[in-house]
Amino acid sequence: MKQSEEYFLGQEGVILFDEIQHGKLNIINAPCGSGKTTFVEERLWTQAYWGDLLYLIDTRNALEAFKIRGEEREFNGEIYYKHKGITAMTYGTFAMLCIYKPDEWLWDDEGSLIVCDELQSAIKWSKIKQENNRVNLHEVVLTELHKRIKLGARIVAITATPASIKKTFEREYVNMPIHGKLKHYRAERRQNFRCLKEILHQLPTDKRGIIYTPMIRQFYDIQIELKKRGIQADGFWSVNNMDHNMTEEQLEIRKSVVLHGIIPDNIQVLLINAASETGINITSPVDYVVVNDSNPDTQTQAVGRVRHDLETIYLRDLSPSKYTYIPYHYIDKKWLNRPLYAEDKEALCKEVILVDDRGRRYKWPNIKKSLIYSDFKITEKRDKDGRRYTIMEW
């Protein structure tokens, strides 16, 4: 492999199959966009001894986005697929099969090959109490994986965010060697923020973007704020969510994004939540991604839904910070290159909506520091009557 070149995961020689160990969780740490799904679909399945690789996927959206369709099957209301030597299902469906069909062969011997896509999601959900279920299905999944490791199965976990997986399988994992530098996508600029409302007022009105936020109820607030600025926003969540029904339009948006990776033309900002944190691949032109979550794994995965380079990524950061980056276009030109007296600066503060993590508006001293941090030139002067004023330049 040439050090100067970047490779997809499925290219010849990047992953050597004889390095997959029995009785271990073999972790492939691969960035979003490196071709993980294609690697499984076109190459890894050939290594299944019994001609059937089990591919475990974290969400229904991701399962539907998976290219393999083949023979559709159903168990306990959940759909899974069998095709070309691969059985693809969600972690939840696998857990139910283990509970209700324990006497069947379920990839539980040393000849088995199991691929866990984004296993960190199952780990995260295993820690959340589910009131409607007596059994946490994701806890069952982890128990079953530990059991299969002891039985000598080959298990491969592919992810861009392996930290929690390594912690959970501390003495059972190995890092799979990757021969060559993997392809990944880049962003020209990264901007941190502390309050979502603040960043919504900074987003350029002539650009297209994606906003990830964990709570569905925030979708409506975001839509209202962006509509005030002439930006059309809408999105979708899991079809399994019985508490929030999607409209026909939202279901059409979901179908277009999940199955084809295309954001409908009438949507300028796509809203997604944890149901689409992994698995979907968006190929539509997108300029920026906003991640309203401070978890680094969530940030990596949410940004990774876009399958091309980005101009800007906006990431929520709750670490202590004195300054906020203010884009040039966010400041009306009427405030530039003229004297700003106390009453002008008060009016500017009302127009420039910057708030702290408690939702309190910044006053001029904090806004001034943020302007300087954002490369505005701030000069303090006095007029002939001794009154103080400020000149702001860009």
Residue, then its C-alpha position, 0 to 999 in steps of 0.5 A: m500500500k502507498q502511504s500517500e494514497e487513501y483506500f476503501l475498506g473493501q479494497e484488496g489488501v486493506i483487511l487480511f481475512d486470515e487475521i480475523q481471530h476466533g474467540k475474539l471481538n475483532i474491532i475494525n476502526a474505520p472512519c465514516g465514508s470508508g466503505k464499511t457496508t460495501f466491504v461486508e456486502e461484497r467481500l467479508w461474507t465470503q469468509a463465512y464457513w457455513g455460507d451465512l454471515l450474520y450482520l447486526i445493525d443498530t437501527r431500523n433506518a440503517l437496516e432499510a438503507f442497507k443495500i441487501r434486500g433479498e428474501e424478506r422474513e419476519f419475526n415478532g413484527e420485525i423484518y430481517y433479510k436473507h440474501k447472498g450468504i448474509t442475514a441482516m437484522t437489527y440488534g433487537t431482532f437478534a435478541m428476540l430470536c435468542i430469547y424465543k428460539p434458543d434451540e435453533w442455530l443462531w451463529d453460536d459456534e466456532g464456525s460462525l461469522i458475525v459482523c456488528d455494525e456500530l456496536q456502540s449503539a447497542i451498548k448505549w441502549s443497554k444502559i437505558k431502562q425500557e419501561n415497556n419491556r421486562v427485558n432490555l433487548h440490548e443487554v441480551v445482545l451483549t450477553e449473547l455476544h460474550k457467550r459466542i466469543k467464549l464458544g470461539a465464534r469470529i465476531v467483527a465490530i466495524t465502527a468509527t467510534p470504538a471507545s465504549i466497545k473496547k471498555t465493554f469487551e475489555r479482555e475480549y477484543v483485538n484491534m484488526p490491522i488496517h493495511g493502508k490509510l482509509k478514505h474519509y471526508r473532511a470539513e473546511r471549518r469547525q465551529n463550537f457552540r453552547c446554545l442551539k438557538e444561538i447557532l440557528h440565528q447564525l446559519p447562512t440563509d443561502k446554504r443547505g444543511i443538516i441538524y442533528t438533535p436528540m429530542i423530537r420535540q426540538f424539531y418543532d422549535i427548530q422549524i419555527e426559528l428557521k422559518k422566521r429566517g425563511i429557511q424550510a426545515d423538516g425531518f423524520w425519526s424512527v417508524n417504531n416511535m409510537d409517541h410521535n406520528m410522522t406526517e405523510e410528507q415526513l414519511e416521504i422525506r424518510k423514504s427518500v433519505v433512507l432508501h436513496g440518500i437524497i434530501p428532497d429539493n424543497i427541504q433546505v435543512l434536514l432534521i434528524n435524531a438518534a434513529s439516523e445517527t448511524g446507517i444512513n448515507i446522504t449524497s445530496p449536496v450539503d454545506y454544513v452539519v449542526v450536531n446539538d449533542s456534546n458527546p464526541d461519538t455522536q458528533t462523529q457519527a452524525v457528521g458522518r452521515v454526509r458522504h462528501d466534504l463539508e464547508t462547516i460543522y457546528l458542534r455543541d461544546l459544554s466545556p468552559s469557554k469565554y468566547t463565541y465565534i461570530p460569522y461575518h455575515y451575522i453582523d449587519k453592515k449598518w454597525l460597521n465603520r461608524p461610531l457606536y455609542a452606549e445606546d447603539k451597542e445596547a441595540l446591537c446586543k438585542e439584534v445579535i442573539l448570543v446567549d450562555d448555556r442558561g439561555r441568558r443574553y450576552k451584554w456588550p462586554n462578552i459580545k465585544k470579546s467574541l467579536i475580537y475572537s472572530d477577527f473583527k477589529i474593535t477600537e475604543k475612542r472619545d468624541k470631542d465632547g468626551r463621550r466614549y464610542t466604539i468603531m467596529e471594522w472587518 
